[in-house]
Amino acid sequence: MQTRAMIAYVNRGSRRPRYYANDHSRDVLEIVPVEMDIADARLAAPTVDAAGFTLLAHRSAVADFSDRAAVDSRYRPEVIELIHELSGADLRFSERSSQSGALDNSRPARFAHVDVSDSTARVFAERAAPPGRAIRRFVHYNIWRAISAPPQDVPLAVCDARSVAAGDLLAADAVFDKPGETEWSFEGLVLAHAAGHRWHWFPDMQRDEALVFKTHDSEPGRAHCVPHVAFDNSACPAHAPPRASIEMRALAFWFT
């Protein structure tokens, strides 16, 4: 099912972008919406090392993803095993979940972006790596799961890594502004438009499916990073439940 939708790009040449996890009224983003084709990725069978993303069948034992204790005790180990089977790498991870803005950093991302820049990805990897181990390769993964019934009114679109040039990615400051805590930030990336970008989505995602995509791969010759963005599904009936999803990030290591 191919569709067309507005992709929220960031204008080239604007001042350095800055965006906040919670208070988007403070964002410094010059958004340029561009209508783009979004292809049905179920028909393409993309792979993580070529396109930078894939869809995996993955059943979770977690009954209620809003139960943080269950996510910590059950879902994290499930994700570790999932990425280990996909990559064969040693794992570290971090996570966040979405509940329509009720939780910290939980609203859908409404502009095309990559979670981490190359420099941020390396810093995070060096911090997380076991001491005394020489890293040969590291990959940052995002594991995204829709936990509301299909169809999703605001699905996630991912951009084929092979269609993204280095010059399309603009450095930006990602600021975490959890109420009551000191703000902190790191460098992420936002996406400027190019006509050759190839966008994809997985229509009608089921609870037992997981979208896995890279936000950084340190090894040349493999898909490097995948810009992604939430978009409005115009074909979704008005009575469909609002999209709910859970997102987890994993960092995989290969050692010399």
C-alpha positions as CSV (number, residue, x, y, z in Angstrom):
1,M,0.0,0.0,0.0
2,Q,1.8,3.1,-1.2
3,T,0.7,6.4,0.1
4,R,1.7,10.1,-0.1
5,A,2.1,12.3,2.9
6,M,3.7,15.4,4.1
7,I,7.2,14.8,5.5
8,A,8.4,17.5,7.9
9,Y,11.9,18.4,6.7
10,V,14.1,21.1,8.2
11,N,15.2,24.0,6.0
12,R,18.7,24.1,4.7
13,G,20.7,27.1,5.8
14,S,18.5,27.9,8.8
15,R,20.2,28.6,12.1
16,R,21.4,25.5,14.1
17,P,18.3,23.5,15.0
18,R,17.4,22.8,18.6
19,Y,14.5,20.7,19.8
20,Y,13.1,19.7,23.1
21,A,11.9,16.3,24.3
22,N,8.8,17.8,26.1
23,D,8.2,21.5,25.5
24,H,8.1,21.8,21.8
25,S,7.1,25.5,22.1
26,R,10.8,26.1,22.7
27,D,12.0,24.3,19.5
28,V,14.2,26.2,17.1
29,L,13.2,24.4,13.9
30,E,12.4,25.9,10.5
31,I,10.1,23.2,9.1
32,V,9.5,22.7,5.4
33,P,6.8,20.2,4.7
34,V,7.2,18.3,1.4
35,E,4.8,15.8,0.0
36,M,6.6,12.5,-0.6
37,D,5.8,9.0,-1.8
38,I,5.9,6.5,1.1
39,A,6.2,2.9,-0.2
40,D,4.8,-0.2,1.5
41,A,8.0,-1.8,2.9
42,R,6.2,-5.2,3.4
43,L,6.5,-5.6,-0.4
44,A,10.3,-4.8,-0.4
45,A,11.6,-7.1,2.3
46,P,14.3,-4.6,3.4
47,T,17.3,-5.7,5.4
48,V,19.1,-3.8,8.2
49,D,22.5,-3.8,6.5
50,A,21.3,-2.7,3.1
51,A,18.3,-0.3,3.7
52,G,19.0,0.2,7.4
53,F,15.7,-1.2,8.6
54,T,13.6,-4.4,8.7
55,L,10.4,-5.7,10.3
56,L,10.6,-8.8,12.5
57,A,8.0,-11.1,13.9
58,H,8.4,-10.8,17.7
59,R,6.0,-11.8,20.4
60,S,6.4,-10.2,23.8
61,A,5.3,-11.7,27.1
62,V,4.4,-8.2,28.3
63,A,0.6,-7.8,28.6
64,D,0.6,-4.0,29.4
65,F,3.4,-1.9,28.1
66,S,2.3,1.0,30.3
67,D,3.5,-1.1,33.3
68,R,7.1,0.1,33.7
69,A,8.0,-2.7,36.0
70,A,7.0,-5.3,33.4
71,V,8.9,-3.4,30.7
72,D,12.0,-3.4,32.8
73,S,11.8,-7.0,33.9
74,R,10.5,-8.7,30.8
75,Y,10.7,-6.4,27.7
76,R,14.3,-5.4,28.1
77,P,15.6,-9.0,28.1
78,E,13.4,-9.7,25.2
79,V,14.9,-6.9,23.2
80,I,18.4,-8.0,24.1
81,E,17.7,-11.4,22.7
82,L,16.0,-10.0,19.6
83,I,19.0,-7.8,18.7
84,H,21.4,-10.6,19.6
85,E,19.7,-12.9,17.2
86,L,19.6,-10.2,14.5
87,S,23.3,-9.1,14.9
88,G,25.2,-11.6,16.9
89,A,26.7,-8.7,18.9
90,D,27.1,-8.0,22.6
91,L,24.4,-5.6,23.9
92,R,23.9,-2.6,26.0
93,F,20.6,-0.6,25.8
94,S,18.4,2.3,26.8
95,E,14.7,2.9,26.2
96,R,11.7,5.2,26.2
97,S,8.0,4.6,25.9
98,S,5.1,6.6,24.4
99,Q,1.8,7.6,26.1
100,S,0.6,10.7,24.2
101,G,2.9,13.1,26.1
102,A,2.0,11.8,29.6
103,L,5.5,10.5,30.1
104,D,8.9,12.2,29.6
105,N,9.9,12.4,25.9
106,S,6.8,10.5,24.7
107,R,5.3,12.4,21.9
108,P,5.6,11.3,18.3
109,A,8.5,12.9,16.5
110,R,6.9,15.2,13.9
111,F,10.1,16.1,12.0
112,A,12.5,13.9,10.1
113,H,15.5,13.2,12.2
114,V,18.2,10.7,13.3
115,D,18.6,10.2,17.1
116,V,22.3,10.7,17.3
117,S,25.1,12.3,15.2
118,D,28.3,10.3,14.5
119,S,30.2,12.1,17.3
120,T,27.4,11.4,19.8
121,A,27.1,7.8,18.8
122,R,30.8,7.3,19.4
123,V,30.7,9.0,22.8
124,F,27.7,6.9,23.9
125,A,29.5,3.7,22.7
126,E,32.7,4.5,24.5
127,R,30.8,5.2,27.7
128,A,28.8,2.0,27.5
129,A,31.6,-0.4,26.3
130,P,33.1,-2.8,28.9
131,P,36.4,-1.5,30.1
132,G,39.5,-2.9,28.6
133,R,37.8,-4.1,25.4
134,A,38.8,-2.8,22.0
135,I,35.8,-2.0,19.9
136,R,35.8,-3.1,16.3
137,R,32.3,-2.0,15.4
138,F,29.3,-0.6,17.2
139,V,25.7,-0.1,16.0
140,H,22.9,1.9,17.6
141,Y,19.5,0.3,17.0
142,N,15.9,1.6,17.5
143,I,13.2,-1.0,18.2
144,W,9.8,0.4,17.6
145,R,6.5,-1.4,18.2
146,A,2.9,-0.2,17.8
147,I,0.9,-1.4,20.8
148,S,-2.5,0.0,19.6
149,A,-4.6,-2.0,17.1
150,P,-4.2,-1.3,13.4
151,P,-4.7,0.8,11.4
152,Q,-2.4,3.4,13.0
153,D,-3.4,7.0,12.5
154,V,0.1,8.3,12.9
155,P,2.5,5.6,11.7
156,L,6.2,5.8,11.5
157,A,8.0,6.4,8.2
158,V,11.7,5.4,7.7
159,C,14.0,6.6,4.9
160,D,16.2,4.1,3.1
161,A,19.7,4.8,4.2
162,R,21.0,4.4,0.7
163,S,19.0,7.4,-0.5
164,V,20.4,9.8,2.1
165,A,23.5,11.8,1.4
166,A,25.8,13.1,4.2
167,G,24.9,16.7,3.2
168,D,21.2,16.0,3.9
169,L,21.8,15.5,7.6
170,L,22.1,18.7,9.6
171,A,23.6,18.8,13.1
172,A,21.1,19.8,15.8
173,D,20.8,20.0,19.6
174,A,18.5,17.5,21.2
175,V,17.5,18.8,24.7
176,F,16.0,16.7,27.4
177,D,13.8,18.9,29.6
178,K,12.2,16.6,32.1
179,P,10.3,18.8,34.6
180,G,12.0,19.1,37.9
181,E,15.4,17.9,36.6
182,T,18.4,19.7,35.1
183,E,18.3,20.0,31.3
184,W,20.9,18.1,29.3
185,S,21.6,17.8,25.6
186,F,23.5,16.0,23.0
187,E,24.0,16.4,19.2
188,G,21.4,14.7,17.0
189,L,20.6,15.1,13.3
190,V,17.7,16.6,11.4
191,L,16.9,16.0,7.7
192,A,16.9,18.4,4.9
193,H,14.9,17.6,1.8
194,A,16.3,15.8,-1.3
195,A,14.2,14.6,-4.2
196,G,15.9,11.2,-4.1
197,H,14.9,10.2,-0.6
198,R,13.0,6.9,-0.6
199,W,10.5,6.7,2.3
200,H,8.8,3.5,3.5
201,W,6.3,2.4,6.1
202,F,4.8,-0.8,7.3
203,P,1.0,-0.5,7.1
204,D,-1.2,-1.9,9.9
205,M,1.5,-3.0,12.2
206,Q,0.5,-5.7,14.7
207,R,1.5,-6.0,18.3
208,D,3.6,-9.0,17.5
209,E,5.8,-7.1,15.0
210,A,8.9,-5.0,15.7
211,L,10.4,-2.4,13.4
212,V,14.1,-2.4,13.9
213,F,16.2,0.3,12.3
214,K,19.7,1.8,12.7
215,T,20.5,5.2,14.0
216,H,24.3,4.7,13.6
217,D,26.6,2.0,12.2
218,S,30.3,2.7,12.6
219,E,31.4,0.2,9.9
220,P,31.7,1.6,6.3
221,G,29.9,-0.2,3.6
222,R,26.8,-0.9,5.6
223,A,23.7,1.2,6.0
224,H,24.8,4.1,8.2
225,C,21.7,5.7,9.6
226,V,17.9,5.9,9.0
227,P,16.0,9.1,9.3
228,H,12.5,8.6,10.6
229,V,9.4,10.6,11.2
230,A,5.7,10.2,12.3
231,F,3.2,11.1,9.6
232,D,-0.6,11.4,9.3
233,N,-2.2,8.4,7.6
234,S,-5.0,10.0,5.6
235,A,-6.5,6.5,4.9
236,C,-7.0,5.8,8.6
237,P,-10.7,5.9,9.7
238,A,-11.6,8.7,12.1
239,H,-12.9,6.1,14.6
240,A,-9.5,4.3,14.8
241,P,-7.9,4.4,18.2
242,P,-5.0,6.9,18.6
243,R,-1.6,5.3,17.9
244,A,0.2,4.0,21.0
245,S,3.8,2.7,20.7
246,I,6.8,1.7,22.7
247,E,10.4,2.5,21.6
248,M,13.6,0.9,22.9
249,R,17.2,1.6,21.9
250,A,19.9,-0.9,21.9
251,L,23.7,-0.5,21.4
252,A,25.5,-3.5,19.9
253,F,29.2,-4.1,20.0
254,W,31.7,-6.2,18.1
255,F,35.2,-6.5,19.7
256,T,38.6,-7.2,18.2
